[in-house]
Amino acid sequence: MHVDESVLWERLAQSRRAPLEPSWLGESYSPSLSNDLRRALCEKLGMLAEQGWSTIQLLLQKHGLEPDLVMAAGLCHQPESRDWLIQQLQSGQQHDENLQLSLVQALSCWGADVPETIVVDCLNHPAQQQRLAGLQLLIFRAYTLNDQTLLDLCEPALQDFRDPVVIAAIRLLQRRDGVAIAERLSQLSKTGSQPVSEAAIRALGCIGTAISQRCLHEISQSLKDESRRKMACQQLAQQFRN
């Protein structure tokens, strides 16, 4: 660690007693600093909301699309910063994978206001982190969608070969109690990997409707895998106790 960085860390540590000015944060930021220090400075800038956004804009003009500055743009939670982030994603410019992911993740708190095309692009992106970011965006707009539309949007994630992506989609769907969703979860309990199957069975237990109970009963009677049958029985028993 450089001496200059030690001084900056010390000043950041005193921020509770002596609040940081956005001008100082802007003057202290440099792409040549260590990753952790850049991120810490940008987090402080983002927490300054409107004041922070003014400084973040100046830094973006000076240094370009640095991922930590993009993160700060999301943290400041200003409508202008949201519009700027959306503009970057819709500009047609090719960004590297890390920057593209940073732009999407910075919009996570604006999920309901993010254009559906951006959400769909994320959900259909082959990269795992992009799909997870798309599911995070979808959480905030799910209440505006009917069950079938939500299920259709989640389908690429449900067919993913990576368990974390499938499980994240399952956890989103378990907030709904529609027939089509319960039946899709039931199917996953039979065809998915062990972690996916367990997540789907737990999701059916969380739904707690007559349809989900029927699905759990079928699983408990029809599956060859004893651990899955046992888990379905446990979920059913828990519902009846409640």
Disulfide bonds with the S-S distance in Angstrom:
none
